[in-house]
Amino acid sequence: MDSKTQARLTTRANVFKALAHPSRLLIVEELARKERCVCELTEMIGADMSTVSKHLSVLKGAGIIQDEKRGLQVYYRLKMPCVLRFFDCVGEVIETNVKEQWELVNLR
């Protein structure tokens, strides 16, 4: 594999890694609905603010979300709504897998 391909695939893997946590998936889903402050996300996730801030940092570092400071609050919004298409694709994979498993169970 050449270095350009390696760099491209590594960058893509970093986006996948940023999404690879249930709390971060919840954050993305919520930010798809509307922008939120850290305090709202902390309450939704049910974790302490430092943990939520770390999740937000990972998503921001991957370019998925962006933030804006307003007074003492920081608000986050989804920067790349195209990620929701990936969520739809994942849903289709899960649905297909469930159907295939169901068919296997019913063959017995």
C-alpha positions as protocol buffer text, in pm:
chain_id: "A"
residue {
  index: 1
  type: MET
  ca { x: 0 y: 0 z: 0 }
}
residue {
  index: 2
  type: ASP
  ca { x: 142 y: 339 z: -93 }
}
residue {
  index: 3
  type: SER
  ca { x: 170 y: 623 z: 161 }
}
residue {
  index: 4
  type: LYS
  ca { x: -112 y: 826 z: 9 }
}
residue {
  index: 5
  type: THR
  ca { x: -354 y: 532 z: 35 }
}
residue {
  index: 6
  type: GLN
  ca { x: -232 y: 460 z: 388 }
}
residue {
  index: 7
  type: ALA
  ca { x: -292 y: 822 z: 494 }
}
residue {
  index: 8
  type: ARG
  ca { x: -640 y: 824 z: 340 }
}
residue {
  index: 9
  type: LEU
  ca { x: -740 y: 500 z: 510 }
}
residue {
  index: 10
  type: THR
  ca { x: -593 y: 608 z: 844 }
}
residue {
  index: 11
  type: THR
  ca { x: -790 y: 931 z: 831 }
}
residue {
  index: 12
  type: ARG
  ca { x: -1107 y: 739 z: 750 }
}
residue {
  index: 13
  type: ALA
  ca { x: -1040 y: 498 z: 1037 }
}
residue {
  index: 14
  type: ASN
  ca { x: -1003 y: 793 z: 1274 }
}
residue {
  index: 15
  type: VAL
  ca { x: -1355 y: 909 z: 1186 }
}
residue {
  index: 16
  type: PHE
  ca { x: -1488 y: 558 z: 1250 }
}
residue {
  index: 17
  type: LYS
  ca { x: -1302 y: 545 z: 1582 }
}
residue {
  index: 18
  type: ALA
  ca { x: -1454 y: 878 z: 1684 }
}
residue {
  index: 19
  type: LEU
  ca { x: -1802 y: 734 z: 1628 }
}
residue {
  index: 20
  type: ALA
  ca { x: -1724 y: 403 z: 1799 }
}
residue {
  index: 21
  type: HIS
  ca { x: -1881 y: 477 z: 2137 }
}
residue {
  index: 22
  type: PRO
  ca { x: -2249 y: 474 z: 2237 }
}
residue {
  index: 23
  type: SER
  ca { x: -2226 y: 813 z: 2411 }
}
residue {
  index: 24
  type: ARG
  ca { x: -2069 y: 973 z: 2106 }
}
residue {
  index: 25
  type: LEU
  ca { x: -2337 y: 821 z: 1883 }
}
residue {
  index: 26
  type: LEU
  ca { x: -2601 y: 972 z: 2114 }
}
residue {
  index: 27
  type: ILE
  ca { x: -2427 y: 1310 z: 2094 }
}
residue {
  index: 28
  type: VAL
  ca { x: -2431 y: 1299 z: 1714 }
}
residue {
  index: 29
  type: GLU
  ca { x: -2798 y: 1197 z: 1707 }
}
residue {
  index: 30
  type: GLU
  ca { x: -2891 y: 1478 z: 1945 }
}
residue {
  index: 31
  type: LEU
  ca { x: -2687 y: 1737 z: 1757 }
}
residue {
  index: 32
  type: ALA
  ca { x: -2862 y: 1629 z: 1437 }
}
residue {
  index: 33
  type: ARG
  ca { x: -3185 y: 1751 z: 1599 }
}
residue {
  index: 34
  type: LYS
  ca { x: -3048 y: 2083 z: 1724 }
}
residue {
  index: 35
  type: GLU
  ca { x: -2741 y: 2242 z: 1875 }
}
residue {
  index: 36
  type: ARG
  ca { x: -2681 y: 2175 z: 2242 }
}
residue {
  index: 37
  type: CYS
  ca { x: -2469 y: 2309 z: 2523 }
}
residue {
  index: 38
  type: VAL
  ca { x: -2238 y: 2084 z: 2723 }
}
residue {
  index: 39
  type: CYS
  ca { x: -2473 y: 2096 z: 3021 }
}
residue {
  index: 40
  type: GLU
  ca { x: -2763 y: 1956 z: 2814 }
}
residue {
  index: 41
  type: LEU
  ca { x: -2549 y: 1678 z: 2670 }
}
residue {
  index: 42
  type: THR
  ca { x: -2413 y: 1592 z: 3015 }
}
residue {
  index: 43
  type: GLU
  ca { x: -2767 y: 1549 z: 3145 }
}
residue {
  index: 44
  type: MET
  ca { x: -2874 y: 1337 z: 2845 }
}
residue {
  index: 45
  type: ILE
  ca { x: -2575 y: 1106 z: 2867 }
}
residue {
  index: 46
  type: GLY
  ca { x: -2579 y: 1079 z: 3244 }
}
residue {
  index: 47
  type: ALA
  ca { x: -2203 y: 1116 z: 3281 }
}
residue {
  index: 48
  type: ASP
  ca { x: -1988 y: 1379 z: 3444 }
}
residue {
  index: 49
  type: MET
  ca { x: -1895 y: 1690 z: 3249 }
}
residue {
  index: 50
  type: SER
  ca { x: -1529 y: 1590 z: 3206 }
}
residue {
  index: 51
  type: THR
  ca { x: -1630 y: 1262 z: 3039 }
}
residue {
  index: 52
  type: VAL
  ca { x: -1875 y: 1435 z: 2806 }
}
residue {
  index: 53
  type: SER
  ca { x: -1616 y: 1701 z: 2726 }
}
residue {
  index: 54
  type: LYS
  ca { x: -1371 y: 1426 z: 2628 }
}
residue {
  index: 55
  type: HIS
  ca { x: -1631 y: 1270 z: 2396 }
}
residue {
  index: 56
  type: LEU
  ca { x: -1698 y: 1611 z: 2242 }
}
residue {
  index: 57
  type: SER
  ca { x: -1327 y: 1664 z: 2193 }
}
residue {
  index: 58
  type: VAL
  ca { x: -1292 y: 1333 z: 2007 }
}
residue {
  index: 59
  type: LEU
  ca { x: -1586 y: 1417 z: 1778 }
}
residue {
  index: 60
  type: LYS
  ca { x: -1455 y: 1768 z: 1719 }
}
residue {
  index: 61
  type: GLY
  ca { x: -1106 y: 1635 z: 1644 }
}
residue {
  index: 62
  type: ALA
  ca { x: -1253 y: 1406 z: 1379 }
}
residue {
  index: 63
  type: GLY
  ca { x: -1433 y: 1702 z: 1219 }
}
residue {
  index: 64
  type: ILE
  ca { x: -1781 y: 1569 z: 1291 }
}
residue {
  index: 65
  type: ILE
  ca { x: -1897 y: 1850 z: 1520 }
}
residue {
  index: 66
  type: GLN
  ca { x: -1805 y: 2212 z: 1583 }
}
residue {
  index: 67
  type: ASP
  ca { x: -1843 y: 2440 z: 1881 }
}
residue {
  index: 68
  type: GLU
  ca { x: -1920 y: 2803 z: 1949 }
}
residue {
  index: 69
  type: LYS
  ca { x: -1859 y: 2983 z: 2276 }
}
residue {
  index: 70
  type: ARG
  ca { x: -2144 y: 3212 z: 2383 }
}
residue {
  index: 71
  type: GLY
  ca { x: -2075 y: 3385 z: 2709 }
}
residue {
  index: 72
  type: LEU
  ca { x: -1994 y: 3118 z: 2962 }
}
residue {
  index: 73
  type: GLN
  ca { x: -2155 y: 2836 z: 2761 }
}
residue {
  index: 74
  type: VAL
  ca { x: -2014 y: 2635 z: 2474 }
}
residue {
  index: 75
  type: TYR
  ca { x: -2267 y: 2515 z: 2218 }
}
residue {
  index: 76
  type: TYR
  ca { x: -2208 y: 2225 z: 1983 }
}
residue {
  index: 77
  type: ARG
  ca { x: -2360 y: 2150 z: 1646 }
}
residue {
  index: 78
  type: LEU
  ca { x: -2322 y: 1882 z: 1385 }
}
residue {
  index: 79
  type: LYS
  ca { x: -2066 y: 1998 z: 1131 }
}
residue {
  index: 80
  type: MET
  ca { x: -2101 y: 1701 z: 895 }
}
residue {
  index: 81
  type: PRO
  ca { x: -2467 y: 1591 z: 875 }
}
residue {
  index: 82
  type: CYS
  ca { x: -2366 y: 1344 z: 603 }
}
residue {
  index: 83
  type: VAL
  ca { x: -2263 y: 1113 z: 888 }
}
residue {
  index: 84
  type: LEU
  ca { x: -2634 y: 1043 z: 935 }
}
residue {
  index: 85
  type: ARG
  ca { x: -2634 y: 861 z: 599 }
}
residue {
  index: 86
  type: PHE
  ca { x: -2372 y: 630 z: 748 }
}
residue {
  index: 87
  type: PHE
  ca { x: -2608 y: 569 z: 1043 }
}
residue {
  index: 88
  type: ASP
  ca { x: -2879 y: 469 z: 794 }
}
residue {
  index: 89
  type: CYS
  ca { x: -2637 y: 229 z: 627 }
}
residue {
  index: 90
  type: VAL
  ca { x: -2547 y: 73 z: 962 }
}
residue {
  index: 91
  type: GLY
  ca { x: -2919 y: 31 z: 1033 }
}
residue {
  index: 92
  type: GLU
  ca { x: -2961 y: -153 z: 703 }
}
residue {
  index: 93
  type: VAL
  ca { x: -2671 y: -385 z: 787 }
}
residue {
  index: 94
  type: ILE
  ca { x: -2825 y: -464 z: 1127 }
}
residue {
  index: 95
  type: GLU
  ca { x: -3167 y: -525 z: 972 }
}
residue {
  index: 96
  type: THR
  ca { x: -3020 y: -760 z: 711 }
}
residue {
  index: 97
  type: ASN
  ca { x: -2824 y: -950 z: 976 }
}
residue {
  index: 98
  type: VAL
  ca { x: -3136 y: -991 z: 1191 }
}
residue {
  index: 99
  type: LYS
  ca { x: -3334 y: -1121 z: 892 }
}
residue {
  index: 100
  type: GLU
  ca { x: -3059 y: -1367 z: 802 }
}
residue {
  index: 101
  type: GLN
  ca { x: -3037 y: -1491 z: 1161 }
}
residue {
  index: 102
  type: TRP
  ca { x: -3415 y: -1525 z: 1177 }
}
residue {
  index: 103
  type: GLU
  ca { x: -3412 y: -1733 z: 858 }
}
residue {
  index: 104
  type: LEU
  ca { x: -3143 y: -1960 z: 1004 }
}
residue {
  index: 105
  type: VAL
  ca { x: -3344 y: -2012 z: 1321 }
}
residue {
  index: 106
  type: ASN
  ca { x: -3657 y: -2096 z: 1124 }
}
residue {
  index: 107
  type: LEU
  ca { x: -3476 y: -2360 z: 913 }
}
residue {
  index: 108
  type: ARG
  ca { x: -3455 y: -2595 z: 1208 }
}
